[in-house]
C-alpha cells in the first residue's frame, strides 16, 4: 500500500480543473491525497480523473481520491486511481485493517453488481454491508496508542537584504523591499567665543601748532586730520585761526642818510588747536614733535608739530569669534542634526514598519552665522538647514521571510510546529542609502516525524504488556502518554490507532 502524505488537497465548489490541478502541483506531499468536497462541480467530470491519472503516471506518484459519492470513486478507479469513501477508510487501508478489507469488498460488489441487481438487491446489499461492518466493529478489538513526539529547538541566524529598488518580497531569496524617507528641517545652536584681542578704550588727546609762511591762510576747519610719520592719525577738535607771529623791522638811521640794511626776520602765521586720536587705544599716545604732517591737498602750505606729548589713550581686552569657534559650532550643529534626524524620521515611520538607523544620510543644504571671524562678541550663534533621508521596511515582511528561511532549513526527519517563533531584534550587518543587510536570530520548534504505518505494523496483534514493552524500546523517539484496548477484555488487538499530542 503506498504511503500517502499527511496533508490532503481539497477540491471545492469554486475550483475549476485548472485551479484544482494547480493546487495539486503546489502540494508538498510525496504521494498526494485528493479530497472531493460534496459540492465540487468538477468531480463528476471524467476529464478530471483522466488528468489526475496522467499526473500520477508522469511523476510516478500514486494519487488517492477520497469521496463519499460512490459514482466518483468508480470514475477514479476506472482511470487506475486509488479511491476511498473517507479519510478514515484510507487510514484503515494504509494500516491493513480487516475493516478496510470489508469496505473494499463492499465497494467492489457494489460496482460489479450495479448493472444487474434491482432495488431489492441494493437494499439487501446495503444491509449486508451494514451487518458486516457492525460485526467487524464489535469483534475486532482496537488498541489506541497516544504518544507525544519529542520537540526540538533549532536556533538559526537569518540574514535578510533590504533593497529600496525592490517592489515586492523576493519569493526565492531572503530579500524584502525598502522604503526611502526624507525630511527637511533647521537646527540652531551656539558656542561661547574663545578669541580675544586688544581694543581701544579711550582716545589720546593733546595740542598741535599749525604754521604757514604764506599770508592769507584762512581758518583751518575742525576735523582736519594730522598724522605722525608712522601713520597715527588725529583730528582737530575746533577751527584754528592762524595769526601773524613775526615780520621784518626797519633799522633807524641819521637824518637825511639812507637806511642801513640790517638782518630781518621772515613773517609766519601760526595757530594752536586741540586734537584727538582718530582710533581709541594706546596707539594714540605719541611723544612731542611726533605729529609732522597735515592731510589734504588744500593744506599743502601748512606745517604742524606738537610741542608736548599726546596722552590719555588706553586699551581693553575683548572676546572675539575665532576660526576654531566657527568649526566647533559646525560640529555641534551637525551632531545635533544627526540626532534630531533620527528622531524626526522615527516619528514618521508607521507602527508596522521599522527604520534602519544606519541608513541615515544627512545633507547640509545651508548654514548661517551671526558673526564673522575676529568680530567682537561673547558667543557665536548659527543655524544649519538639513535634509535627512533614511530607509524603512515592513516588519511583517521581514518576519515572514525569516520564518520561511528557517522552515526550509529544518533538519530531515523533523516537521516545523506552527506557532509564534522567537525572533530577536534585527541587527544591522551593513547599510547604505538604498540597501542594507539585517541579521535576525530565530528560535523555532520542530517535532519528530512519526512513521505511523511502521508503528502500527509493529503493534498489531500485541497485548497491552507487549505493546508497552515495544514502545519502551522506542522511548528515545517518542513518549507514551496513554495506551488502552477496546474492548478491555480483549487480549490482543488487530486494529491499532495511533494518536499524537504535543
C-alpha positions, 0 to 999 in steps of 0.5 A: 500500500503506498504511503500517502502524505499527511496533508490532503488537497481539497477540491471545492465548489469554486475550483475549476480543473485548472485551479484544482490541478494547480493546487495539486502541483503546489502540494508538498506531499510525496504521494498526494491525497485528493479530497472531493468536497460534496459540492465540487462541480468538477468531480463528476467530470471524467476529464478530471480523473483522466488528468489526475491519472496522467499526473500520477503516471508522469511523476510516478506518484500514486494519487488517492481520491477520497469521496463519499459519492460512490459514482466518483470513486468508480470514475477514479478507479476506472482511470487506475486511481486509488479511491476511498469513501473517507479519510478514515477508510484510507487510514484503515487501508494504509494500516491493513485493517480487516475493516478496510478489507470489508469496505473494499469488498463492499465497494467492489460488489457494489460496482460489479453488481450495479448493472444487474441487481434491482432495488431489492438487491441494493437494499439487501446489499446495503444491509449486508454491508451494514451487518458486516461492518457492525460485526467487524466493529464489535469483534475486532478489538482496537488498541489506541496508542497516544504518544507525544513526539519529542520537540526540538529547538533549532536556533538559526541566524537569518540574514535578510537584504533590504533593497529600496529598488525592490517592489515586492518580497523576493519569493526565492531569496531572503530579500524584502523591499525598502522604503526611502524617507526624507525630511527637511528641517533647521537646527540652531545652536551656539558656542561661547567665543574663545578669541580675544584681542586688544581694543581701544578704550579711550582716545589720546588727546593733546595740542598741535601748532599749525604754521604757514609762511604764506599770508592769507591762510584762512581758518583751518576747519575742525576735523582736519586730520594730522598724522605722525610719520608712522601713520597715527592719525588725529583730528582737530577738535575746533577751527584754528585761526592762524595769526601773524607771529613775526615780520621784518623791522626797519633799522633807524638811521641819521637824518637825511642818510639812507637806511642801513640794511640790517638782518630781518626776520621772515613773517609766519602765521601760526595757530594752536588747536586741540586734537584727538586720536582718530582710533581709541587705544594706546596707539594714540599716545605719541611723544612731542614733535611726533605729529609732522604732517597735515592731510589734504591737498588744500593744506599743502602750505601748512606745517604742524608739530606738537610741542608736548606729548599726546596722552590719555589713550588706553586699551581693553581686552575683548572676546572675539569669534575665532576660526576654531569657534566657527568649526566647533559650532559646525560640529555641534550643529551637525551632531545635533542634526544627526540626532534630531534626524533620527528622531524626526524620521522615527516619528514618521515611520508607521507602527508596522514598519521599522527604520534602519538607523544606519541608513541615515544620510544627512545633507547640509543644504545651508548654514548661517552665522551671526558673526564673522571671524575676529568680530567682537562678541561673547558667543557665536550663534548659527543655524544649519538647514538639513535634509535627512533621508533614511530607509524603512521596511515592513516588519511583517515582511521581514518576519515572514521571510525569516520564518520561511528561511528557517522552515526550509532549513529544518533538519530531515526527519523533523516537521516545523510546529506552527506557532509564534517563533522567537525572533530577536531584534534585527541587527544591522550587518551593513547599510547604505542609502538604498540597501542594507543587510539585517541579521535576525536570530530565530528560535523555532520548534520542530517535532519528530516525524512519526512513521505511523504505518511502521508503528502500527505494523509493529503493534498489531496483534500485541497485548497491552504488556507487549505493546508497552514493552515495544514502545519502551524500546522506542522511548528515545523517539517518542513518549507514551502518554496513554495506551488502552484496548477496546474492548478491555477484555480483549487480549490482543488487538488487530486494529491499532490507532495511533494518536499524537499530542504535543 
